Amino acid sequence: MSEAARIADQLNRAFNGEAWHGDSLFEILNGVTAAQAAARPITGAHTIWELVLHIAAWDNAALQRLGGAAVELSEAENFPPVTDTTDAAWQNALSKVRGTHEKLIAAVATLSDSRLNETVPGERGAHYTFYYMLHGVVQHELYHAGQIALLKKNVM
């Protein structure tokens, strides 16, 4: 198995299941309603919904960077505001994050291992490789999955 395929596998496990550490992001999100996702049980902390949109934003940024774009997220892009808290909007948010993540997994699975050593394009000058970025995406998702798991305990 190539290193890129291993990273794609880790991205999939962190998101969809069979991760060594325990529940994946979507296993944790299972059963969360729109009202629970929008709830703010910890003052000053992000909601489950905000974290889901944040994960989608950074998966999309990684995908665009793989395509050669120098992506920097604004604060509004980093944590997009939740303006519609209906069930339909929550299902749309879940669909968006899943779709973006699946595109990222597919893109990573087709990378050559030599591409992993290339430097990520950036406005401030490139400073790390795709290998480093993609492992960071896995770590980022698991970090926020842990936050979501704690928030879920407070809203269910």
C-alpha positions as CSV (number, residue, x, y, z in Angstrom):
1,M,0.0,0.0,0.0
2,S,1.3,3.5,-0.9
3,E,1.8,6.1,1.8
4,A,-0.9,8.2,0.1
5,A,-3.3,5.3,0.3
6,R,-2.5,4.8,4.0
7,I,-3.3,8.5,4.7
8,A,-6.6,8.2,2.7
9,D,-7.4,5.2,4.9
10,Q,-6.7,7.2,8.1
11,L,-8.9,10.0,6.8
12,N,-11.6,7.6,6.2
13,R,-11.3,5.9,9.6
14,A,-11.3,9.2,11.5
15,F,-14.4,10.2,9.7
16,N,-16.4,7.0,9.0
17,G,-15.3,4.4,11.5
18,E,-13.0,1.6,12.5
19,A,-10.5,4.0,14.0
20,W,-8.1,2.6,16.6
21,H,-8.9,5.4,19.1
22,G,-12.6,4.8,19.3
23,D,-15.7,6.4,17.7
24,S,-15.2,8.3,14.4
25,L,-16.7,11.7,13.8
26,F,-19.8,10.3,12.1
27,E,-20.3,7.7,14.7
28,I,-20.3,10.5,17.3
29,L,-22.7,12.6,15.2
30,N,-25.1,9.7,14.9
31,G,-28.5,10.6,16.5
32,V,-27.6,14.3,17.0
33,T,-30.7,16.4,16.1
34,A,-30.7,19.9,14.7
35,A,-31.7,21.4,18.1
36,Q,-28.9,19.5,19.8
37,A,-26.3,20.5,17.2
38,A,-27.3,24.2,17.6
39,A,-27.3,24.1,21.4
40,R,-24.5,25.9,23.3
41,P,-24.2,24.1,26.6
42,I,-20.8,25.6,27.3
43,T,-20.8,29.4,27.2
44,G,-18.2,30.7,24.8
45,A,-17.6,27.3,23.2
46,H,-18.6,26.4,19.7
47,T,-21.7,24.4,19.0
48,I,-21.6,20.9,17.4
49,W,-23.0,22.5,14.3
50,E,-20.3,25.2,14.2
51,L,-17.6,22.5,14.6
52,V,-19.1,20.5,11.8
53,L,-19.0,23.5,9.4
54,H,-15.5,24.2,10.6
55,I,-14.4,20.7,9.7
56,A,-16.0,21.0,6.3
57,A,-14.2,24.3,5.7
58,W,-10.8,22.9,6.5
59,D,-11.4,19.7,4.5
60,N,-12.3,22.0,1.6
61,A,-9.2,24.1,2.1
62,A,-7.0,21.0,2.0
63,L,-8.8,19.8,-1.1
64,Q,-8.2,23.2,-2.8
65,R,-4.5,23.2,-1.7
66,L,-4.1,19.7,-3.3
67,G,-5.4,21.4,-6.5
68,G,-2.7,24.0,-6.3
69,A,-4.6,26.9,-4.7
70,A,-3.1,29.0,-2.0
71,V,-6.0,29.0,0.5
72,E,-6.3,31.2,3.6
73,L,-9.6,31.1,5.4
74,S,-11.2,34.3,6.8
75,E,-12.7,34.1,10.3
76,A,-16.2,33.8,8.7
77,E,-14.9,30.9,6.5
78,N,-13.1,29.3,9.5
79,F,-16.2,29.1,11.6
80,P,-19.2,29.7,9.3
81,P,-22.2,31.1,11.1
82,V,-25.2,29.0,11.6
83,T,-28.1,31.0,10.3
84,D,-30.8,28.3,9.8
85,T,-31.3,25.8,12.6
86,T,-34.0,23.7,10.9
87,D,-33.7,19.9,10.6
88,A,-33.3,20.3,6.8
89,A,-30.4,22.7,7.3
90,W,-28.7,20.3,9.7
91,Q,-29.1,17.4,7.3
92,N,-27.6,19.7,4.6
93,A,-24.6,20.5,6.8
94,L,-24.0,16.8,7.5
95,S,-24.3,16.1,3.8
96,K,-21.9,18.9,3.0
97,V,-19.2,17.8,5.4
98,R,-19.5,14.2,4.3
99,G,-19.4,15.1,0.6
100,T,-16.4,17.4,1.1
101,H,-14.6,14.7,3.1
102,E,-15.3,12.0,0.6
103,K,-13.8,14.2,-2.2
104,L,-10.7,14.8,-0.1
105,I,-10.3,11.0,0.6
106,A,-10.6,10.3,-3.2
107,A,-8.1,13.0,-4.0
108,V,-5.6,11.7,-1.5
109,A,-6.0,8.1,-2.6
110,T,-4.9,9.1,-6.1
111,L,-1.8,11.0,-5.1
112,S,1.6,9.7,-5.9
113,D,3.8,9.3,-2.8
114,S,6.3,11.8,-4.4
115,R,3.6,14.5,-4.3
116,L,3.4,14.1,-0.5
117,N,6.8,15.7,-0.3
118,E,5.8,18.8,-2.3
119,T,5.3,22.0,-0.4
120,V,1.7,23.3,0.1
121,P,1.1,26.5,-1.7
122,G,0.4,29.5,0.6
123,E,0.1,33.2,0.5
124,R,2.7,33.7,3.1
125,G,5.1,31.4,1.4
126,A,5.0,27.6,1.5
127,H,6.3,26.1,4.8
128,Y,5.1,22.5,5.0
129,T,4.5,19.5,2.9
130,F,1.3,17.8,1.8
131,Y,2.3,14.8,4.0
132,Y,2.3,17.1,7.0
133,M,-0.9,18.8,6.0
134,L,-2.8,15.6,5.4
135,H,-1.8,14.1,8.7
136,G,-2.8,17.4,10.3
137,V,-6.3,17.0,8.7
138,V,-6.7,13.6,10.4
139,Q,-5.5,15.1,13.8
140,H,-7.8,18.1,13.3
141,E,-10.9,16.0,12.7
142,L,-10.2,13.8,15.7
143,Y,-9.6,16.8,18.0
144,H,-12.9,18.3,17.0
145,A,-14.6,14.9,17.2
146,G,-13.6,14.8,20.9
147,Q,-15.1,18.2,21.4
148,I,-18.3,17.1,19.7
149,A,-18.4,14.0,21.9
150,L,-18.2,16.1,25.0
151,L,-20.8,18.6,23.8
152,K,-23.1,15.7,22.8
153,K,-23.1,14.4,26.4
154,N,-24.3,17.9,27.5
155,V,-27.2,18.2,25.1
156,M,-28.6,14.7,25.0
